Amino acid sequence: MPNSKNRELAQSWLAIDPDPVTRAELEALLGDESALEERFGERLNFGTAGLRGELGAGPNRMNRVVVAQAALGLSNFLGGKGRLIIGFDGRVNSDVFARDTAEIAAAAGLEVLLFDRMVPTPILAYAVKHLDAAAGVMVTASHNPPRDNGYKVYLGGANGGGQIVSPTDTQIQAEILKVAASSSPWPRSENFKVIGEEVIESYSRRVLEIIGNRGPTQPKIVYTAMHGVGWAYASELFARAGFTGVNSVLRQQEPDGAFPTVAFPNPEESGALDLAIAEFDRLEADLIIANDPDADRLAVVIRGADGSMRRLTGNEVGLILGEWAAAKAQGGALACSLVSSDQLALVAKAHGLNFAQTQTGFKWISKVPGLVFGFEEALGYCIDPSVVPDKDGISAALAIATMASHRDIAETLNELVEKYGPVATSQISIRFDSVAEAQLAFKKATAGMPEDDGMVIWQPSAAEKVTFRVSGTEPKLKCYLQVAGSSAELHALEVLVQQKLG
């Protein structure tokens, strides 16, 4: 029999859980001590990435109780004042969690604006700035496994509308814990506004304006939304920009929280682009453009000079977009994370711009003073930071397509490599069952090396760099490899790192 503490916690949870699905799940687990301990032995922590975890019952899962506590905790942190914008994607329960947040925040005194449809994360980020909000909530687990969901918070005012950073996360977490410790019911109100068309149209006009006119050619494009929300928005922008050769991967076109064709809905993962690649070959297309489920990331595949398929790294796309942005800039700064390619520094220098390398995450990149372009090698690009202080896979997709309509992308990339020198990069990513296991593997692989803010940088030679870190959103150990040289030299470094990892 389960110990009395866990059983009492479970019974108390059942009394406040409004979701019949998670109540039924928990009732079936009342005799399972290990299951109760896993769900009630700890709770999801609210960090700079907000909340993210597997759907299910209990404080260590994403569910309506955890979301309600987070909504009231955030509202209390904001002092029950100001405007809150809420968006949601197509994952399981995203719409439910968004509605719960709207009702609870409205009852707490906030002016709440809830999107009337599923939106990409960058449109929520745009809305926070466009509507001068105190805060924004995006219900999404981005590219996490299918059973996950999440709760990402943006903050206006001095934070600039971007994602939160420390110590704001711990302050919000403290308010959430106060709510969780209280047995008081959460007041609800339907006194909130619904938004949609005006904000989306404003965003679309802005994207079309900054990217400019389509070129003389019509690249044949294969697009996949990865079962996410990107197609409705990307397809409209492509059409308005005059692109007629965009072919959607139909089996992945519409939002589907079950993600039936991919084990991990992340364009970086092995196999995630298989259906798009099949269409690319069948249609003899020029480009694959892939967004992740909340459309804040972008993967690009091109046709190489010899006609073969070439999958671009995030660093290569960052170089292309960085040069494009720098050429248009009238002062300002380029920025990337510490785990991204050093080439962007050379781009900034060539164009007389400032350059900054930040900690990982757009919560840091977006805060660089005078930012005109920022990127992270994990397929994230911010091409219009003054209005979208976050990565934006929709605007970046249109920018790449537009560049391809003016000039072959492979030719553009080859010219940039000739201009700035060759840099080969790759990533080794190892998934574990828990963050604790990933941390243990990190400590073992980097034993004896100096750690700085959760990262270890190892340089076997002057031309080589390897950065080790544990993912902030998934139980993964990530190793970022960079060589100022050829792919053969990169392969030799990969072998060395694999040996170190055991």
N, C-alpha and C positions, 0 to 999 in steps of 0.2 A: 504493500500500500504506500502511496506517496506520503511524504511527511506533511504534517498538519499545516505548516507555513505555506508551502506551495499550493496546497489544496484550498486553503483559505483565500489566498491571492487570486486563484482561478475563479472561485465562487464570487468574489467581489467583482472581478472583471466581467463575469457573465451578467451581473446585475446592471452594468452600465453600457454594455456593448449593444449598439443598435443594429448590428449586422447579423441577420440570421445565419449566414454562411459561416462566419467565424465563430459564432456561438455554438453551432452544431459541431464544428471542428473541435472546439475546446471541450465540450461535453463528452466527446468521444475519447478525449485524452486524460480525463480525470483520474484514471487508474494507472497512468503511465508516468512514473516518477522522472525518468530521463527526459521525456518530452516536456513535462512541466518545468523541470529545472532549466532546460534550454530556453524556454519562453519567458520564465519569470525569475531566473537567476540573475539576469541583467536586463538592461533596456537599450534600445537604439540610442546612440549618443547624437546630439545635435551639434554638428561641427561646421567648418567653413563651407562644406559642400551640402549643408543642411542635413536632412535625413535620407537614408537610402538603405533598403533591405528587402528581404523576401516577404511576400504577402502571407498573412496568417494571423492567428490569434496570439495575444499577449504583448507585453511591452517590448519584447525583443523582435517584433515583426512590424511590418507596415500594415495598418488597419485603421478603421474609423475612430477608434478610441485614441490611438497614438496621434493621429492627425488632428483630432479635436483638441487634445492637450497642447499640441504644437501651435495650433491656430490661436488659442486663448493666450498661451505664453507669449507668442509674438505680438499679439494685440496689447498685452500688458507692458511688454518692452517698449512699444511705441507710445505708451501712455494713453491709449484709447483715442488718439488724435491722428489726423492726417488721412491721406488717400492710400488705399491698398488696391493694387491691380492683381488679379488672379487669372492664370492661364493653366491649361492642361493639355496633355497629349492623348494618344490612343491606347495607352496601356490599361490593363485591367484595373478598374476602380478609379482611374485618374479623374473622370468627371464627377464621381461621387465625392472623392476627397476635396475637389475644388469647391463643390457646392457646400459641403460641411464647413470649409474654411470661410466661405462667404457669409454664411448664416451666423457663425460664431463671432467673426470679426465685426460684422454689422451690429450685433447685439452689444459688443464691447465698445461701440461708439465710433468706429472707423467709417470713413466714406469708402464703400467697397464697390469696385467695378470688376465684374466677372465676364470673361469672354463667353460669347454665345456659341462657340464652336471650338474644336480642337485646333491648336495653333503650335507652330514651331517655337522652341525656346527663344530664338532671336527676336521674334515678334513681341513676346512678353518683355524682353529686355528693352526693346525699342519703346514699348508703351510706357514703361516706368519713367523714361526720360521725356517722351513726347507729352505725357499728361502730368508731368511734374509730381509724381507720386512720392509719398514717404517711403513706400516699400512695395515690393512685388513678390508674389509666390508663383513658382512654376512647378506643377505636379508632373514629375517625370523621373524615370530612372535612366534617361538618356540611352546609352548603348549597353546597359547591364543585361544579365540573363533574363529570359522571359518572365520568370516568376517574381521579379523584383519590381518595386516602385519607389518613388522618392519625392522629396519636398525641398526644392531649392529656393533660397531667399535672396532677393536683391534689395539694396538699400539706397534711397535717394539722399538728397542733401549733400553733406560733405563727402559722402561715399561715392558720389557721382553716378548713382544708378546701377553700379556694378554689383557683383556677388559680394557677400559679406566676407570680412577677414577678422582675425583675432584682434581684440578680445570680444568683438560683438557676438561671436558664436557662443562663448561661455556665458555671456550675459543673457542671451536668449534661452540657453539651456537651463540656467538658474530659474528663470520664470516658468519654463515648462515643468520643471521638477516641483515648483510650488503648486502648480495646477494639479499635477499628478498626485501630490500628497493630500489634496483636499477631496473630500467626499461630496462637495457641492455639485449640483448639476450645472451643465454648461448652458447658459441662456442662448437662445437662437432668435434671429430676426430675418425676415425676408425683405427688409428695407435696404436693398442694394440695387445697383444699376447693372444692366447688361450692356456690354459693348461688343463691337466686332468690325462692321464694315468700314467705318470712318478711319479707324486706326490701321487696319490692314491696307486700305487704299493709300493712306499717307505713307506707310512703310514702302509699298510697291513703287510709288512715284519717286521716292527718295532713291531707291536702288537703281531704277532706270536712269535717273538723272546722273548719279555719280559714275556709273559704268560707261555710259556713252553709247554711241551708235554701233550697230552690228557692221561687220566688214563685208567685203564683196563676195565671200564664199559662204556656202551653207554646209558646215560640218555635219556629218551624220552622227547623231548622238544616241547612245543607249543610257537611259536614266533608271535608277532604282531608288525607291523610297524605303526599302528594307522593312516593309510592313508598317512604316511610320506615317507621319503627317505631312511629309514634304511634297508629295506629288501635286496636291491641289494648289500649292503656292508656287512651286517651281515651274509647273506647266503653264500657269497664267503669265508669269514673267517671261518665259521663253517665247510664248506666243506674242506678247506685247512688244518684245524686242525684235520680232520678225524672224524667229527661228522656226522653220517648218519641218526639219528633219529630226525631231526628238521622238524616240521610241521608248515607251515605258515597258519595264519588265512587269507584265500584267499580273503575274502570280504574287508579286510583292508590292503592288501599286497602292492598295487600300490599307488603311490602318487596321491592324489585327493584333491584339495583345497576346495572342497565343504564339505568334511568330512561327507559323507552321513550316516554313522552308529553311529556317536557320537555327542552329543550336544557340548561337550567341549573335544577337543582331548588331554587330559591330563590324564595319567595313574592314577593320584591321585584322579580324580573325580569319584563320584559314577556312576556306569554303564559303564564307559569307557572300562572296561575289560570283559564285559559280554560275548562277542563272544569268547574271548580267554578262559574264564572259561568253556564255553559250550564245546569247543574242548578238554580242559584239562580233563573234566569228560568223554567225549565220548571215548577218546583214552586211558584213565587211565594213563595219562602222569605223569612225575616226576617233571617237571618244567614248569612254564610260564615265558617267558622273553619278556618284552614289552618295546619298545622305544617310546618316544614321537615323534612328526612329524619331528623335525630336528635332532633326534637321539642323543641329548646330555644328556638325562635322561634315567634312567633304573628302571623299576619296576620288582619285582621278586615274584612269587608265587611258593611254594614248596608243596610237599606231606609230611604231618606230620607223626610222628612216629606211630600214630593210623590209618594212611591211609587217613585222612581227608585233605582238602585243607587248607593251611596256607599262608596268604598273609603277606609277610615280610614288616616291616616298613623301611623307608630310614635309620633310625638309626641302625636297625639290619643288613642291607646290609653293611652299613658303618663299623660296628664292624667286620663283616666277612672279608671284603676287607682290612680293616686296619690291622688286625692281619696277613693276608697273605702278605701285603706289608712290615710290620714291621719285619717279620721273615726273609725277604730277604735283608733288608736294611743294609748297612755298614755305619751307622751314618746318620744324617739328622734329619728331623722333620716331625711329623704328625700334621695335622691341621683340624679344623672344625669350623663352624660358631657358634655364641653365641646361636642360637636357636636349635642347634643339641645336641645329647646326650653327657654327660660328660664322658662316658665310654672310648672314644678314649684317654683321658689323662692317664687312667690306662694302656692301651695298650702301649703307648709311654714309660711310666715309666718302665714297665716290660721288654722292649727291649732296655732300655738305650738310648732312642731317646728324642729329644726335642719335646715340644708340644706347640701349639698356638691356641687360640680361637680368631676368627676375627669377624668383622661386617659381615652381611649377604651378600652373593654373591661371586662367584668365582673370581671376579675382585680383591677381598681382599685375599681370600684363596691362590690363585696362587702366590701371592707375598711374602709369608712367606719364609724367608731364609732357604735354604737347604731342601725344601719340597720334601718328597718322596711319600706322599699320603695325599689327602685332600678330605673331603666330606661335603655335606650339606643334612640335613634330607629330603629336597624336591627332593629326588631321583637323586642327582647329585654326581658323584664320579670321581676323578681325579687320575688315577692309574699310570700315566707316565708324571708327570708335567714338566720334563726336555725337553720334545718335544711337549706336548700338554698342554699348560698352561690354561686349562679350563676343565670343566666336559666333560666326554666322555662316552656316553651310549653304544657305539659299543665295545670298548675295555673292559669295565666293564662287558658287557654281555658275552663275550668270557671267561673272567676270572671266572665268576660264573659257567658257563657251564663246564669249565675245572676242577674247584674244585669239582663239582658234579660228574664228571667222576672218581675222586679219592676216594671220600667219600661222604656219604649222607649229604646234607646240614643241615638237621634238627639235626643230630648228632653233626656236627661241631658247630652249634649255641648253642646247649645245653652245650657242653663242654666249650665254651667261657663264657656263663652265669655263669657256675660253677666256672670258673677261676676268673672272674672279678666282680661277684655279679649281682643280678637281677636289671634291670632298665626297667621300663615300660614307654612307651611314646605314645603320640597321638597328634592329631592336630584338632582344631576346626576352620573351615574356613567359613566365612560368606561373601557372594557376595552382592555388592550394585550396584546401577545404575551408580554411579560416585565415583571417588576418594574422592571428598569432603564429600559425605555421609559416606564413610568408615572412614575418619578422624574424623568426628563428633562422630561416634559410638566408636571409639578408645578413644577419650577424655572422653566420658561419662563413659566407662567401667573402665578407669584407673584414674578417678578423685582423686586427693590427693596423687597419687603415683609419685615418682620421675622419670622423663623421661631422657633417655640418648641416644642421636643420633637416635631419632625416635623410640626407644624401651622402654618398661616398663617391668621390671622383678619383679614379685610378688612371695614371698615365704611364703605360709600359715604356713609351718612348715619346720624344718631343712631337712626333706626328700623330700620335694615337691618344685617344681619350675614351674612357668607359665610365659611365655614371650609373651607379646602382641606387635604386630606391624602391620602397614598397608603395603600391598604388594607394591613393587616398580614397578610392571609391569601390575597389574590388580586392579580393584576397589574391593579389598577384605580386611577384617579385619582378621588377622590370630592370633591364640592363640596356643602356643606350650606348651604341658604339659609333665612333667617328674616327676616320682616317683621312689625313690630307694626302690622298693618293688614289690608287686604283681599286677596283672590286676584288682583285686577287689579294691585295694587301688587307682589305677588309675581311676577306674570308679567313686569312691567317689569324687575324685578331679574334674572330668569332670562335675559332678552334681553341684559342688560348683561354677565352672567357668560359667556354663550355667545360674545359678542364678544371677551371677554378670552381665552377658551380658543382662539379662532381657528376 
